Structures are given as C-alpha cells and as structure tokens.
C-alpha cells in the first residue's frame, strides 16, 4: 500500500468529518475510531490523523490560540475549509454521505428523520424532501461538532452526561439562517443553562464570563441560586475548536439578554 496517493474528495470529506467531531487533543493515530476508519479507507491511522492535523492549520480558532496543527495543509484542504464555512448545511450533508459510504452505512437521506413527528418523509417530494433531510442531518452534525469541541462538557458547569447536554445557539435558529449550523454560533450547555441562555436569563460578556440577569439574581429559589450564582463572573471553559463568535455574543447581549427585572 502506498501512502502517497492523492486524497479523493470523499476521503477528504471523511477527514473533515472526523476533524469536526474529534476533540483537538484526541487527533491521534492511536484513536480507535481513526484506526478503524483509516483501515476502511485503505490508509494508515497515521495518514488520516496527519491529514486532520493539516486541516487544523486552516482553523482560525486553532491558530489564534497559539496551536498550529501541522503546516502541510494542501490547496485542496484550504479550499474545502472555505467550502465548509460558506455553506455548513450542504457540507455537513456531503461529509455525512462520504462517511457513511466508506463505513457502508445508510446514507443521510435514508436515516434522516423528519423534524416534525406528525409528518413522514414520504409526504415530501423533490427539493422539499431533500431540504428537510439536509436540515435534519445538519442539526445532528451541529450537535456533534459543538459537543465535541467542548469535550462533551457543559462550558459553565462541567456537567459531562451527554443526555443532559445541548448544542445551544447563540444567535437563535430563526434569526439568521446562514449561521444556523456554524459551530461558532454554538455553546455546549446543560439543558437547564441552555433554557436560561435561550430566554436571556444568562449571557456571556466580552471576556466569556457568565452574566446573570436580575431576574435570576432576585429570585428567592434556592435551587436556582445554587445552579447559577456560583458561576457568575467566571469564564466558561473554552472549546478546543470553533470558539464562540464575539459578534454573535454581542447580539445575544444586546437583543436577548434581560438586563433589567
């Protein structure tokens, strides 16, 4: 087997798929998931992990933190990074298709579930059906990417039970369709803190420190006090990738956060 053969588009999509869903510190040829998928691709684990490290050098959130990944990113890597950030929905869908093809799994179209449980995918036709599928796949991928960026821990409390974690949108889903699936528009929060963030009861300042609304601070409920007040003014745990966009956080503070009772 030669390791110098060119990467196909599907293989590169798989590498991006893994990069997005793997915490930065676990990009390693010893990672069992990388080992298994590399074998199916006909590549060594070192080849796949090195490609992921090359992709990291295209990631502004990695380079801005002083980490560099590897410096060997190819032109195709950089072009695919730009393709991804221009259209997250289509990219997530295509990457999922490539991953499932290599792993001989069902395609995203076959496994997608209609977001509205009262409707079946058979009720849709043509472009409408495809759009519904892409939306569902995108939602699944957004959650996977955001949670992995925060190492599957609430960035406020450190809760690490996946069933209790939400990929919370900073700018709400309905307000900016182009940024719905951008991981930099996401925070990993516990279900309680996600609800509070969504309703503007908490926010983050420009230093990524927790802000509490007077509605919470003036509450006499001991459970609420214990769930929020110990974290006031403390910085969140930063993600390893996809840092929250300051512009999105400013929008949350100015348009959603309740500054008064």
N, C-alpha and C positions, 0 to 999 in steps of 0.2 A: 504494500500500500504506500502510495506517495502522499506526503502532507503538503506538497507544493502545488497541487491542483487548485484551480480557481474556485472561489466560492460561488455557488449558484445563487440566484435571487431567493429561492426557497430556503436554502441553508442560511443565508444572511438574515432572513426574516426570523428564523428559529433562534439565531444568536441574539437578535434584538429582543425577541420574546423572553428569552432566559435572562438577558441583562435587566430588563424592566422588572422582572418578578423575582430577582435574586438580590438579597441584601449585599451591599458592596463587599463586605468582609467575607462573604461566602462564595465569591467568584474564585474558584479553585479547581484544579484538576482532580482533587480528592472528593469533591462534592458528588454524592451518589447520583443525583439527578443529572448532573453534567456528564458523568461517566456513562450512564445508560443511554442518554440521547446521542452522545458522540458516537457510541457504538452503532446505533441505528443509522447515523449519517455516514458511516464508513470513515470516521475521523477519530483521532485520539482525543482523550479528555483534555490534554494539554493544548491541542489545536483549538478546541471550542472555547476553553477558558481564556486562552490568549486573545481570541477574537473578541470576546466580551470585554477584556481589559483594554483592547484597542478602541472599542466603542466608548468606553468610559472617558477616553481622551477627547471625545466630541461633546461630552456632557458638561455644560457650564457650571452646574451645581457641584461637580467633582473638582474641576479645575479651580473654581473660585475658593474652595476650601483648602487649597494647597496640595491636594492629591492630584495625581496626574494620570493614573492608569498606565497604559503603555503608549509610547509615542508613534506606533506604527500604523495608525489608522489609515486605511486606504481611501482613495477617492470615493469608491462605492460605499464605504462606511459613512463618510461625511454626507454624501448625497442621500443615503437612506435616513440619516438623522434628520435632515431637512424635510424629507418626505413625511416622516413621522410627525414632526412638530407642526407641519402645515395642516394636517388632517388626521387627528388622532383616531377618529371613528373608523375610517377606511383602513388605516394602518393596523389598528388592533384586530380588525376583522381578517385582513390578509395574513397577519402574523399567526393568528389562531388557526387559520386554514393550513398554513405551511407546517405548523407544529403538529396538528392532528394528522396530516398526510404522512409525515415522517414516522409518527408513532402509530399509524394505522388505526386512528380513532375516527369517530364520526366527525364530519365537518361541522363548523359552527352553525351552518344552516340546518343540519339535521338535528343538532342537540339543543338549539335555542328554544326558549320558552317565551311565549307571548307575554309582555309585561302586564297586560290586562287579563286576569284569570278568567273573566267571563267570555273571552274570545279565544278561538283557536287559530293557529296559523293558517289553516285551510280556508278561513274566512277572508284571507287577504290574497291578492293576486299581483303578479308582476312586481313593479317597482315599490308598491306599498308594502308587499310582503318582505322584500329584501330590506327596505328601510327599517321595518320592525325588527328583523333579525339582527341587523347591524347595531341597532340601539341596544338590544339585549346583550349582545356579545360585548359591546363597548362598556356597558355597565359592569359586567362581570370582570372585564380586564381592568377597568379603573379601580375597582375594589382591590384586586390582586396586586396591582402595581403600587397603590398608595400604602396598603398594609405592609407590603414587603419593604418599602422604603423606610418605614418606621420600625422595622424588625418585629412586626406584629405586636406592638405595644402602644397603648394609648399615650400620646405625646404629652399629656398633662399628668396622668396618674400612674402610668406604668402598667396598668392592667394588661395582662397578656393572654387572655382567653379569647380566641378568635370569634367565638359565638357572641361575645359581648362588644365587639369592635365594629365601628362604622367608618367607611371612607366618606368623610364629611366634606361637602362642597363649601368652599369659602364664598365664592360668588354663586348664588343659587342656580340650580339646573335651568330654571325657566328664564333667567335674566340674560344669559349670554351663551347662546347655542355653540359658538365657536370654541368656547373654553370649557364646555361641559365635561370633557374627558381628559383635559390637560391635568396630569398628576400634580403640577404646581398649583392647581386650584383645589387641592385636597389636603385634608388633615386626618390622621388616624386618631379617632376619639372613641371613648366608651360610649355606649348607647345613651347614657344619661347626659354626658357632656356634649354629645352630638346634638341632642334635643335642645340643650341650653344655648349652644352656638347658633343653631338654626333659628331660634326665636330671639336672638340678640341679647340674651342674658349674660353672655360672656363674649369676650373678643381677645385679640392679641394686639399689643402696642407695637411700635416700630422696632423694638428690641426683642420681639417674640415672647414677651412676658404677659401672663394672664391678667386680664382686666375683668372685674366683676361689675355688673350693673347694680345700681342702688336697689333695684327690685329684689336682688338676691341678698345684698348686704343688710337690708331692712327686714328680712324675713326672720320670724321667730322659730322657724322649724329647725330643730337640732340636726336632723339628717342632712338637710340642705347645707347648713353651716359646715358640718364636718366634710361634706363632699366637695365644697368649693373654696371656703375661706383659707384652708392651709396652703392652697396653691396660688393665692392672689399675689401678684408681683413677681412670681417665679417664672423663669424661662421654660418653655417647652423643651422636650428632648428633640433635637434636630434630626431630620431624616438623613439617611446616608446618601440619598439622591432626591431629585425633584423638590428642592427647597420651596416653601410656600412663597408665591409671588407677592412682593410688597405692594404692588398696585391692587391686587385682589384684596389683600388685607386692609388697605386703606378704604376700599369700597365697603368692606364689611363694617369697619368702624364708623364710617360716615352715614351709611344708608340702612344698616340693620341693627347695630348695637344700640341698646337703650341706655342713654347717658343720664336720664332722669327717671325718677319714680313714676 
